[in-house]
Amino acid sequence: MKGCGEDRGFVQGGITVFLTLLFGIILALISVSVENVRYLTGNAYVHTAAEGAALAVFGEYNRELYEEYGLFAYGGYGRKNGQELAQNVMEQLECALDVSDTNAAKRSVDIYRITEVLCAVKDVQSLTEPDVFHRQIREYLAVNAIEDLSRKLKNQYEKESRDEEKSLKETLDMTGAYERGEQNTTQVQDKDENSQMDHAGGNPLETFRELLRDGILSLVCDVETLADGQSGKETSASTADLLMEILFRGDSSMSSPLQESARRAELICYGNAMFSSYVTDRNRSVRYGLEYLATGKEEERDSLLSVVNQLLLLRTMANYAYVNTDEELIGESLATATVIAGLLEMPPLINAIQQTILLILSVEESFVDITALLQGRSVPLIKTKTTFQMKYQEICAAGKKLFAGKAKNFNKSQGKFIKGYFDYTQYLWIFLMGISEELLRERTCSLIEVDLRERFNQTFTIEQCIYGAKFSLSYSQALLWAAFYGGDVAKERSVETWHSYG
């Protein structure tokens, strides 16, 4: 009986040992599972913290850039660059992950045990990159409306404008030779008899040179309000040379054919909404921003003069097309040409002078048109007898006061799109359609940079404005059961995240 009691005690003690070993195994399994889950979720934990840190740092966007131009970007001022961005993200991470020395006590109960966090920024995406810049302005604008308006404007211009091939260079060369005395002509008709049919009131070839003595800008706007730049005074010796300058100078022609492009349309509409021009004031430091986009001239006088020269070419060719269909003007100009040159065996010369007189009348009508455009009025693309303002009797009496008075016969555009009529801004759109998308983007960025420098911070550089960046993080994660590995054991780990605006 004594032996049986001893056996029961042994059995009861064995169960205790067995359960102890079993619970030890279960506890080890649970601990390994917890360690595995902690380790696997540690990467996600750091990744989430990194995204939050990047979001917090990118929240310090360039306020002036956004408020003035609707663009989101980080930095651009002073030392705000990629290195400074990485430092700011690092500071946010240290706070989020509790890795600073002041949080050592709290870190002792931290399940993730993150230490030695380092942050580096790579693959920085600048605001000035083409895809980034267009993505931003596309979000600012209604693109479909832009494309429709751009196409409508282009189609109207190409449909209603006409290209007159009249051998103008040969005509002006012949007139120039006459003015220089290289043509020998003899009057066969009595000059008094011819003057009875001549209503020009003088010699248009002589009065036109005097008209342009102070330059084109002095005839169409108040030049005293313009900043210093090239005076734009005409120095050519003859009327034919002056007309040659107007029609065939370098900045009087489109740099490239009109093109339909979504990106080009975006830039044009964005520029129209953001930048000032002669007829609109957007409170910018560059008064003639749209003119700069169209010409690339840095001086405002030069920029406006270049636009006026292009307008003068387009309007002159359109008006010249009309005067060659007006029988009354053709007859009047022929009478004046006959008085000037005579008829003896020189009909080509008389015809050349007649065409030159009609061209002078067309240029003077163009001065009326440009004056009206600069006053914010709309002018018809193709003139008719009722819309043509200059009278033949005024050809030798033309001047700034006359042009300004006749310009008032056209109505204010008020930003409306009127079929068959263009205002100053719409002509600028036509010029901008001939500029490459790359050049438009560069000029747009340049205007933004100059304006923000002048009005807010001299250190602003748009190329340093950061739109997005990739953050590479490295960190150490301590193991909970470090004692099994012979002391403190930390695993080196890394994670990458990308953050940008939009």
Residue pairs with C-beta under 8 A, 6 or more apart in sequence:
31 480
31 481
34 480
35 479
35 480
35 481
38 111
38 112
38 480
39 477
39 479
39 491
42 112
42 114
42 477
42 493
43 493
43 495
45 112
45 114
46 97
46 114
46 117
46 473
46 475
46 493
46 495
47 495
47 497
49 93
49 96
49 97
50 89
50 93
50 119
50 471
50 473
50 495
50 497
51 497
51 499
52 92
52 96
53 89
53 92
53 93
53 96
54 89
54 92
54 469
54 471
54 497
54 499
55 499
56 92
57 74
57 85
57 88
57 89
57 92
58 74
58 499
58 500
58 501
60 74
60 88
61 72
61 73
61 74
61 501
62 73
62 74
62 75
62 76
62 77
62 465
64 452
64 455
64 456
64 457
65 71
65 72
65 73
65 76
65 448
65 452
65 465
66 72
68 451
68 452
69 274
69 448
70 136
70 137
70 140
70 274
71 127
71 136
71 137
71 140
71 448
71 465
72 136
72 467
72 501
72 502
73 127
73 465
73 466
73 467
73 501
74 80
74 85
74 465
74 466
74 467
75 81
75 84
75 85
75 464
75 465
75 466
76 127
76 452
76 460
76 461
76 462
76 464
76 465
77 457
77 459
77 460
78 457
78 459
80 464
81 464
81 466
82 121
82 124
82 466
82 469
83 121
85 121
85 124
85 466
85 469
86 119
86 120
86 121
86 471
89 119
89 121
89 471
90 117
90 118
90 119
93 99
93 117
93 119
93 473
94 100
94 117
97 112
97 114
97 117
97 475
98 106
98 107
98 110
98 114
99 107
99 114
99 115
99 116
99 117
107 113
107 115
112 477
113 477
113 478
113 479
113 480
113 490
114 475
114 476
114 477
115 475
115 476
115 477
115 478
115 490
116 474
116 475
116 476
116 490
117 473
117 474
117 475
118 473
118 474
118 475
119 471
119 472
119 473
120 471
120 472
120 473
121 469
121 470
121 471
121 472
122 469
122 470
122 472
123 469
123 470
123 498
124 466
124 468
124 469
125 132
125 466
125 467
125 468
125 469
125 500
126 132
126 463
126 464
126 465
126 466
126 467
127 133
127 136
127 462
127 465
127 466
127 467
128 445
128 462
128 463
128 465
129 467
130 438
130 441
132 467
132 468
133 441
133 445
134 263
134 266
134 267
134 441
135 502
136 467
136 501
136 502
137 266
137 267
137 270
138 266
139 502
140 270
141 266
141 269
141 270
141 273
143 262
143 265
143 266
146 262
146 265
146 266
146 268
146 269
147 260
147 262
147 265
149 265
149 269
149 417
150 260
150 264
150 265
150 268
150 269
150 429
150 433
151 260
152 417
153 417
153 426
153 429
153 430
153 433
154 258
154 260
154 430
154 433
156 381
156 419
156 420
157 258
157 381
157 422
157 430
158 258
160 381
160 382
160 420
161 314
161 317
161 318
161 381
161 382
162 317
162 318
162 321
162 382
163 317
164 317
164 320
164 321
164 324
166 320
166 324
166 355
168 247
168 355
168 359
169 244
169 248
170 352
171 351
171 352
171 355
171 356
171 359
172 240
172 243
172 244
172 352
172 356
172 359
173 240
174 183
174 348
174 349
174 352
175 205
175 238
175 239
175 240
175 352
175 353
175 356
176 238
176 240
176 241
176 244
177 183
178 185
178 341
178 349
178 352
178 353
179 205
179 238
179 239
179 240
180 238
183 341
183 346
183 349
185 341
185 342
185 344
185 346
185 349
186 342
186 344
187 342
187 343
187 344
188 342
188 343
188 344
189 338
189 342
189 343
191 339
194 335
194 338
194 339
195 339
197 335
197 338
198 332
198 335
198 336
198 338
198 339
199 332
199 335
199 336
199 392
199 393
200 332
200 336
200 357
200 392
200 393
200 395
200 396
201 393
201 394
201 395
201 396
201 397
202 396
203 340
203 396
204 239
204 336
204 356
204 357
204 360
204 361
204 395
204 396
205 239
205 340
205 353
205 356
205 357
205 360
206 239
207 395
207 396
207 398
208 239
208 242
208 360
208 363
209 238
209 239
209 242
211 219
211 364
211 398
211 399
212 219
212 234
212 242
213 233
213 234
214 233
215 223
215 231
215 232
215 233
215 234
216 232
216 234
216 305
216 308
216 309
216 312
216 367
217 223
217 226
217 232
217 301
217 304
217 305
217 308
218 400
219 367
219 371
219 399
219 400
219 403
220 308
220 367
220 370
220 371
220 374
220 400
220 403
221 278
221 304
221 371
221 374
223 301
226 300
226 301
226 304
227 299
227 300
227 301
228 299
228 301
229 297
229 299
229 300
229 301
229 302
229 303
229 305
230 299
230 301
230 302
230 305
231 301
232 301
232 302
232 305
234 242
234 245
236 242
236 244
236 245
239 356
239 360
240 356
243 356
243 359
243 360
243 363
246 252
246 309
246 312
246 313
246 316
246 363
247 313
247 316
247 317
249 309
251 295
251 306
251 309
251 310
252 309
252 310
252 312
252 313
253 310
253 313
254 310
254 431
254 434
255 434
255 435
256 434
256 435
256 436
257 434
258 430
258 433
258 434
259 433
259 434
261 437
263 437
264 432
264 433
264 435
264 437
264 440
267 432
267 437
267 440
267 441
267 444
268 429
268 432
268 433
268 440
270 444
271 289
271 290
271 293
271 432
271 440
271 444
271 447
272 290
272 425
272 428
272 429
274 282
274 284
274 289
275 282
275 284
275 286
275 289
275 290
275 292
275 293
275 447
276 282
276 283
276 284
276 286
276 287
276 288
276 289
276 290
277 288
277 289
277 290
277 291
277 424
277 425
277 428
278 288
278 291
278 304
278 307
278 374
278 424
279 373
279 374
279 375
279 376
279 423
279 424
279 425
280 290
280 425
281 287
282 289
284 447
284 451
285 450
285 451
285 454
285 455
286 292
286 300
286 447
286 450
286 451
287 300
288 300
288 303
288 304
289 447
290 425
290 428
290 432
291 297
291 300
291 303
291 304
291 306
291 307
291 428
292 298
292 303
292 443
292 447
293 432
293 435
293 440
293 443
293 444
293 447
294 306
294 307
294 310
294 428
294 431
294 432
294 435
295 302
295 303
295 306
295 307
295 431
296 439
296 443
297 303
297 305
297 306
307 428
307 431
308 370
310 431
311 366
311 369
311 370
311 373
311 427
312 363
312 366
312 367
312 370
314 427
314 430
315 365
315 366
315 369
315 370
315 379
316 359
316 362
316 363
316 366
317 362
318 381
318 382
318 383
319 361
319 362
319 363
319 365
319 366
319 369
319 383
319 388
320 358
320 359
320 362
321 382
322 362
322 382
322 383
322 384
322 388
323 329
323 330
323 358
323 361
323 362
323 365
323 388
324 330
324 358
326 385
326 388
328 392
329 358
329 361
329 392
330 354
330 358
332 392
333 354
333 357
333 358
333 361
333 392
334 350
334 354
336 354
336 357
337 350
337 351
337 353
337 354
337 357
338 350
340 353
341 349
341 350
341 353
342 350
343 350
357 395
360 395
361 390
361 392
361 395
364 390
364 394
364 395
364 398
364 403
365 383
365 388
365 389
365 390
367 398
367 403
368 389
368 390
368 403
368 406
368 407
369 379
369 407
371 403
371 404
371 406
371 407
372 378
372 379
372 407
372 408
372 410
373 379
373 422
373 423
373 424
373 427
374 424
375 407
375 408
375 412
376 412
376 413
376 414
376 423
376 424
377 407
377 410
377 411
377 412
377 413
377 423
378 410
378 411
378 412
378 413
378 416
378 418
378 421
378 422
378 423
379 410
379 421
379 422
379 423
380 387
380 420
380 421
381 420
381 421
381 422
382 420
389 406
389 409
390 398
390 406
394 402
413 421
413 423
413 424
413 425
415 423
415 425
417 426
422 430
432 440
445 462
448 462
449 460
449 461
449 462
452 460
452 462
453 459
453 460
467 500
467 501
467 502
468 498
468 499
468 500
468 501
469 498
469 499
469 500
470 496
470 497
470 498
471 496
471 497
471 498
471 499
472 494
472 496
473 494
473 495
473 496
473 497
474 492
474 493
474 494
475 492
475 493
475 494
475 495
476 490
476 491
476 492
476 493
477 490
477 491
477 493
478 488
478 489
478 490
478 491
479 485
479 489
479 490
479 491
482 488
482 489
